[in-house]
Amino acid sequence: MAWQCTGLRWPEESGPPVLGWRQGSRTRGSALAYGTELGFRAAGERHCSGARGNVCPLAASVPARSTGGRCPECGRLDRAHSVAADTIPDDPRTYRVYLAWFGPGMVKVGITAEERGAARLREQGAVVFSWLGRGPLMAARRAEEVLRAALGVPDRIPYARKRAVRAELPDAAVRGAEVAELYAKAAALEGRGWPEALERLPFGAVDHTGIFGIGGAAGAAKAVTGLVDGGAVAGRLVAAAGPDLHLDTGADGVVVVDTRLMSGWALTAAGAGAGAGVSVPTVAVGGGAAQDGLF
C-alpha cells in the first residue's frame, strides 16, 4: 500500500511546516526546509482523505480540484465535529479570539482553541495577528459576531485573495499598525457588547513573514489547480504559507502548490534535475484557481 499525502501542517510555534503522510493506520511527517529541492509525481487516482483522523471506509475517489479532498460522507462526518460549523456548542475548552491580517485592508476575526496556540493562524496563512480575548466557546463566538458587525471585518476571506497579495506586502511597521488600529477599536467595545465571560488579552502583533519565508520571496507566477496521474511538480522550496508551498521551478518561475490539492494522492519522488518540471494544470496567480473559501 502506497503512502497517501495528507497535506501540510504547522505543528510548532517556530518550527518548519510538515508534510503529512498516511499508510492505512500508520502516519508520518516530513519536515520541510527552505532552499531544498522538492519534487513529486502523482500516481493512480485521488482518494478521499477521510475524516477526524480516520481512513475513508469507501476509499472513495474525489475530484482533482477539490481543496476539501473528502467524499460527501466523510465531509459530513468532519462537519459534525467542527467548531467552525457550530456543531459542538458544549465544547468545554478555553478559546481565543484573534484578529488576523493577510494584506492591506484584508483583516478577519476568528476563534481557535487555546491549546492549539497559533497553529490555526499559520494554517490560514495569516501574515500578522494579535490575540483579543480568551474564555468559553460561546463567549468567544459572541465576541466574534460583535466584532464582525462593529469593525466591518469578515470571518472568512477567499484564499485566492490572500495568495494574490503575498508578494507585495508593506513593511512590518505598516502591517503591525493596521492590526493595532483594529485592536484599539475592538478594545473600545468593552462594556458595549463585549461578553462578560471573555477576558481581554493585551495587544501583541505576531508577524509570520519569517516563519513563512515570504519576506523577500519572489512573487508566484502560477498556481497549481489540481494534480493528474503521472503529473509532476518539482523545484526549490522558497516559501510556505498556510497550505501553500512556493516552489522556484526555474523556467516556469515560482509556482504555488496548495497542499490541500495533494491530499489523497499517492506521490512518488520526482527530482528537479530529472526533467520533471511542471506537468500539471496551472493558472496565473489571481486568475481564478479553485478555492473553497474556508480560510
N, C-alpha and C positions, 0 to 999 in steps of 0.2 A: 504493500500500500504506500503510495507516494505521500510526502509531506504536503499539506494544504496550507496556503498562506491565510493568515487571519487578520492581516492589516497592521497598522502602526500604532504603537502606544508610547506614552511618555511616563515611565514609572518612577523616576526620581526627580527631586526638586531641581537639581542642576546637572543631571546626568544626560547621556545621549538618548535619542529615540531608539526604540527596539522594534524590529520586525518580528511579528509572531508567526508561529507555525503549529499545525496540529496533524497528528497521525493517529486516527482513531481516538483513544482516550489520552494519548501522550501529547504533551505540549512542550515547546521550547521557544527561545527568543534569540535573535541575532542583533547585538548592539551595533549601531551604525556610526561610522566616523567620517566627518567631512574631509574631503580631499582624497578619499579612497575610491577605487573603481568598483562599480556596482552594475551587474548585468543579469538579466533573467529572460527566459523564454517560456511562454505559456504552452502547456501540453494538454491535449484532450479537450474536455469541456468544463465549464464552470459549474460548481455545485453549491448549494445553499450552505452558508457558514454556520447554521444552527442558531440557537438562542440560549442566553443565560449560561454559557459555558458548556452546553450540551450539543452533541452531534445531531444533525438533522436525521430523523428516523427514516425519511423517504429518500435521502441522498438526492433531493430534487435539483433539477437544472434551473439556473437563474439567468436572466439576460445579462449580456456583457456590459451594458451601460448602466446597470443598477448600482447606485452607491450604497444602497441598503444591503445588497448581497444575500437576502433571505427569501425563502419561499413564502407564500401567504400564511401558511400555518405557523411557521417559526416567527414571522413578523408579528402575528397576533400574540404569540406567547411572550415575545420580547416587550411589546407594548403593555401587556397585562401586568408587568412588574416594573413599569417605568415611572419615575418621579416626574419627568418632563410631560408625561401624558396624564398626570394627576390621577393615577390608578392606585396609589398607596398613600392615602392621606393620613393614615395612622402610623407612619414611619416614626419610630421613637428617636432617631438620630438627631444630632445637632446639625443645623445647616447654616451656610454662609451666603450672604447676598453680596454681589460684586458688580462693578462697572468695568466693562471690557472695551478697549479701543483697538480698532483694526486699521484705521486710516483716517484722514481728515474728515470730520463730520460723520464718522462711522462708529458709533458707540452703542452698545447694548447693555441691558441689565439682565442679570440671571442669578440663579442659585446653584449651589453644589453642596454635597455632604462634606462637613468639616474634615472628616477622616481622610478625604481624598486630597487635601491640600490644594495646590494649584494645578493638579493634573488636568482637570476639566478645562482650565483656561488654555493650556498648551494644546490640548486636543482640538480646541476650536480655532487655534491659530491667533489667539489674542496677542497683539504686539505689546500692549501695555494694559495693566489692570490695577485696580485697587479694591480692597475689601470695603464693604459698607457696614455690615452688621452680622450678628450671629444669634441663633435662637432656634425654637422649634420649627418644624417644617411649615405649618400653616401660617405662622407669623412671618416667616421668610417669604412665602408665596404671596401673602397680603402686601408686604413691602414691595415686592416686585411689581405688583399691579399698580400700587400707588405711584411708584417711581416712573413707570411707563407713561402714566397719564400726566403726571406733574412735569416731567422733564421732556416729554415728547420723544422718548427713545424706545426702540423696539426690543423685543425679547429674542428676535431671530434676525439674522442678516444672511442673505443668499451667499453661499461660499464663493461663487464666481466673482462677486464684487470684492471680497477680501483679497482674493488672489490677484485681481487686476491692479490693485494699488500698491502691492507689496514692494515693488522695485523702486517706487518714488516716494518714500516716506520722508517727512520733515525730520529735523534733528530731534534729539532726545528731549531737549528743553521744551520744544513746541508740543511734542507728544504728551509729556507729563503735565503741561499746563492745561491742556484740553480736558484731561481726566480730573485734574484738581478743580477746575471750574465747575464741572458737573457734580463732583463730590460736595462742594460747598453748597450748591443748590439742594442736593439731597439732604444734607445735614440740617438745612433750614426748615425741613419738613417735620422735624421732631416736634411732637405736640399737635401736629396738623395732619393726622392720618397715619403717622408712623406707629406701627404696632407696639404696644407697651412691653410685650414679651420679647421684643427684639433688642438686643444690646448693640448700640452703635460702636463700630470699631474706628480707630484713628486712621486718617489718610496715610497711605504709603504706596506710591507708584512703583510697580514692579515691571521692568522692561525686559522683554524676551528676545530682543534682536540678537543678543549674543548667543543665547541658547539655540535659537533657530538658525543662526549663521547667515542672516539676511541683511546685516548692516551694510556690507559692501558687495553683496552678491549681484551678479549681472541679472538684468531683468529676463524673465522667462519669455520665450517667443511662442512656444506651443504647449498645449496640454493634451495629454492622452485622454481619449473619450471611451476607451474600452480595449480589452485585450482580445486576441483571437488565437486559435490553435496554431502553434508554430510561430506566432508573432513575438518579436523581441524588442527590448529596450536596454541600452547599455550606455554608460558614460561615467563621469566623475561626479560623485555626490558633493554638491557645493552648499546646499542648504536644505532645511526641512522645517515645515511649519504646519501645525495642525495635522491633517492626514497626508499632507503633500511631501513628496520628495522632489528636489530640484536637481536634475542631472545635466551636466555640461556634456553634450553628446558630440561636440566638435562641429561637423558640417551642418548639423541640424540646430545648432545653438543650444540654449538651455531649455530643456523640456521638463514640464511638471507632470509627475505621476501621482494621481490621487490613489493612495494605497487602499482605499475602500473599494476601488475597482479591481484590485489584485486579490481581495479576499475570495476564497472558494476555488482558486485556481491551483493546480499542481504546477510548480515552477521549477525549471532547471536552470543551471548556470549558463550565462552567455556573456563571455568577456568582451570588453570594448574593442580589443585588438583582434577579435575573431570574425570581424565583418558583420557583427550583429546589428549595430546602428539602431535605428528606429524603424520597425516594420509593423507597427500597429496604427490604427486610426488616430489622428490628432486634429486639433483645431487651434486657431490662433487664440492666445490668451485674451479673454474678454470677448471671444467670438461665439459664445453660446454653448460651451461644454455642458453636458448634462450634470445637474446638481439637484440634491434633494432638499436643500434649504434648512437642514436641521441645525446648523451652527450659525 
